[in-house]
Amino acid sequence: MKELDVSIPDSLKSFVERKVETGTYTSASEVARDGLILLQENEKRLSELREAIRIGIESGDGILLDDISVEEIARRGMERLRAGNA
């Protein structure tokens, strides 16, 4: 495993130290590793959401929900599922 020296503000240093002191983590490296994993996962989710938004925008004009009933939305959804277009 590679080592990496980083500088962090005092507030984050205190946060990391508390996590180690309370036994939540056994080392500052563990805290940093978990934080980076969460950042990586967050970026992946954000990318997926952006892609879903892009697909939605490119799918064409939508309709106002005021103009359609919940039952009609469900009926159309079921039709799409049966047709394999969901």
Protein Blocks (a to p, Z undefined) as FASTA:
>chain_A
ZZddddddfklmmmmmmmmmnomambfklmmmmmmmmmmmmmmmmmmmmmmmmmmmmnop
cddfklpcfklmmmmmmmmmmnopZZ
